[in-house]
Every structure is written in C-alpha cells, then in structure tokens.
C-alpha cells in the first residue's frame, strides 16, 4: 500500500530517455554523477535560472566536452543582452569540471502543458500569497486549453496559512499513471512561504506514444478487408 513510483523513471526506455547521457569507467562513476548533480544545481539556482522557467537540464558527455542542454520557456533571460548571461553561466559551471563546457538553449514552445513549468508557476503564486484554489483552477484550465488530455495537481502544506497542514488534490481529464505507453510529464516544486513550505506536484497526460504496434481503428480495418477481397466477375 502507498508505494509510489516516479512517472519518469518507470517509463525509461519505453517512451522516455535518460537526462544524463554518458559512459565512464566504473571507478569514475560516482565522481561523474556528483559532477552532474552540481552542474544541475548550479544551473537551476543561478540568478538567470531562477527567473527563466527552466523545465529540464540534459547533460551529454563527449571525451573532451560536456554539452548542457537547458530546456526553458524564456530563452532570452538565460542568453541575456548579447549573450552576457550565458557566458557568465558558462564560466561559473566550468569550476565543476575539467572538460570544456558547451551550453545549448532549447525553447519550450508550449509551457502551459509542461509539468515542471506549471509546478514552478503554481509555487511562485503560492509564495506571493495568492488564493490557492484559484491558482490551481487557472493552471488546469490553461493546460487543457493548450491541448493536454489530462492534468492532476497536488499541493500539501499549510494551505492559506492554516494552522494544520493538509493536502489538496485537483484533476481534470484523465491521467493514466499505470499505462506505460502514456506520455506522462511530471514536475515538482516547493513554495517557501513565511508559514512553512508547500510542496507542489504536477502530472500532465499528453496522449499515448505507440511503437510499431499501433492499433488500427476498427472501421478502417473493415474497410481495408473489403478493399483487399477480390471482386467477383459475372
């Protein structure tokens, strides 16, 4: 009972891929892993990163170079005027590795359906003491309007400054977490308020990802069978 599985980790190799892509000698594995964690933490907590709505940080390692792919809804904030911010970020990240760092920015076209960005925005509004029910309703409506097939948001903590902590769950559409082919996007953020921390979890269902085994529509199958039958000659 109550066993929770991370929606991303469950689907690795099915319709999700690894966020760190590299292969090293087993002796160097722990050091490389910690280097990745430090790089991610530095990107997300940098002055530019905090205000840029960063959804994800991918790290790809080649023998002489580390490529950091930053997925963001506001690429202009990270790049800065004439690339000043991205140069500064590159210098800061160079402290963590001896290899050359190459930063690439990838813009998120539809931030309304990105779970991590939704979680960050909800947390930001909760920190600004906005009414939590209205914040959740607006986030759900925006996601459904932008094309999500389902969304679920759970917040927990001292909601509205209440004396006792509690959890609030809202959902719209469908979010089939047990379906492996379902493209579930998951995001988490924390709102550090004056009366305590409020956790925000977001699940967004963006449809099912089929491989070669895509099921044909029943009506189309019947039509195909009719077309493939030889016509009777009089």
N, C-alpha and C positions, 0 to 999 in steps of 0.2 A: 504493500500500500504506500502511496505517496512517493513512489520512485520517479524522479523527473530526469528526462534525457534532453540534452541540448539539441534543438531542432537542426542546427547546422552540422554538428558532429555526427548525428545519426545518418545524415544524407551524404557524407563524404564518399566520393567515388560513385555516387548514384546520379545526383544532379547538382552537386556542389564540389568545388575543388579546394585544395589547400591554400591558406592565406600566406604561408611561407613556403617557397619552392627552392629547395637546395638539398645537396647531399654532401656529407662530410664524413671523415673518419670517426668511428665510434668514440675515440678518445677526445675529439674536439666537439662532440655533440652538445654537451651541457653548456660549454662556453658560448657556442654559436647561438643556442636557444636563448640564453640570458642576454646576449647582444641584441637579438631580435626584440626581446621584451623591453629593453632600454630604449631602442630606437622608436618603437611604437609609443611608449610612454612619453618620450620627448616630443614627438610629432603632435600627439593629442593634447599635451599640456603646454605647448608653446603659445605665446601671445597670439600668433596668427591662427594657430589650430583651434583655439577655443572659440573664436568668433567666425570660423569658416564652415561650420556644419560638416565636419568630416564624418563620413559613414564608415569607411574602411581603409586600412593601410596594408597593402600587399608588399611582401619583401621577396625579391628574386635575386639569388646569389650566383654570379659567374666567378670563375677563378680570380679575376683581377678587379671585379666591380660588383657593387651592391646597388641594385635598382629598387627604388622605393616608389611604389605606385599609390598615390593618395587619391581616394575617391571622395569628391567634395561637391556640395551643391553651390558653393560660392568660390570658384577658382580664382577670381580677381583678388580676393582677400589674401590668399596664400601667395600668389605671384607678386602682388604689390606694384607700386609705381616703378616701371622699367625693370621689373624683376628683382627689386631690392629685398623684398621679404623672403623670396625663395633662396636667394644667395645666402642670406643670414641664417636661414634654417639649415641649409647645406653645411655651412661652417660649424654650426652647433652639433649636427649629427656626426660630423667627421671625428669628433672626440671619442665616439664609441667603437670605431672600427679602424683598422689599418688599411683597408681596401678603399678604393675611390668610390664616392657616393654619387649616384645619379638619381635625381628626383623627377618623377613624372606626375603630372596632374591629370586626372580623368574627371570630367564634369558629369554629374548625375542629372540627367535630363528631366526626370520626374521625381523630385524629392518628396512629393506628397505620399508616394507609395513605398518609400524606403524606411524600413522599420527603425533603423538606428537614428535617422534624422527626426522621425516622428517622436521617438523617445527623448531625444535631446531638446526638441521644441516644447514638449509637454513639461519636462523638468525645468526648463527655463521659465515657463509661465507660472509653474507652481512656486518657484523661488520668488517670483515677482508678486506673490500673494493673490493670484487670480483664482476665481471660483473653480474648483477642480471639476465639478460636473460639466460645466460649460466648456472647459478646456478639452475634456475627453470627447464630448459630443462633436465639437468642431473638428478635432483631429480625425475622428471616424468619418464624418461627412466628407471632408476633403479627400481622404484616401479612397472612399467608394466612388466619389465623383471623378477621380483621376484614373479609375479603371481597376482597382483592386477587387478581387472576388470575395474577400472576407478580411476582417481585421478584429483583433482581440487586444485590449489594453488592460493591464492590471497595475494598480498603484497601491502601495501599502506604506503605512506610517501614521503620523499624527495629522490626519487629513483635516484641513481647515483650522489647524491649531487645536484640535480636540485633545482632551485630557488623556484619553486612551487610544492607543494605536489600533488601526483596523485596516482591512484591505477592501478595495473597491474594484470590481471586475465589470467591464462593459464590452460588448461584442456586437458585430453586425456582419451579415453574410455568413459564410462558412469557413472554418479553419481546420481542415482535417489533419491533425498532427500525427496520426498513426499511419497515414498514407505516405509511403516512401517516395512515390513519384511526384507528390505535391511539392510545388516550389514555395516553401515557407521561408519568409525572411524574418529574422529575429533580431531585436535590438534591446539594449538595456542602458539605462542612465539613472543617475541619482541626483535628486534635488537637495542641496544642503541648505535647509531653511533655518531660521532663528530658533524654531521649536523642535528641531531634530531633522534627521534625514528621511526623505521619502523616496522609495525605490519605484522605478517605472520600467515595466516590461511590455514589449510590443511584439505581437505576431501578425504578419501580413501574408495572406494567401494570394499568390499571383498566378494561379492556374496550375495545371498539371503538365509535367515535362515527360513526353513519351520518347522512347527509343525507336527501334525498328518494329516494335510490337504494337504499334498504334492500332486501336480497334476502329474498323470502318463503321460508318453509320449503317444501321440495319436496312434502311430504304435504299441506300446506294448499292449494298451487296445484292439485293434482289434485282435491281436494275442491271448490274453487271452480269448476273447469271442469265437474265433474259437475253442480253445482247450477245453472250457467248454461245447460246444454243443455235445450232444450225437451222436455217429457215426451211420449212417443208415445201418441196416443189410439187405442183399439181401433176 
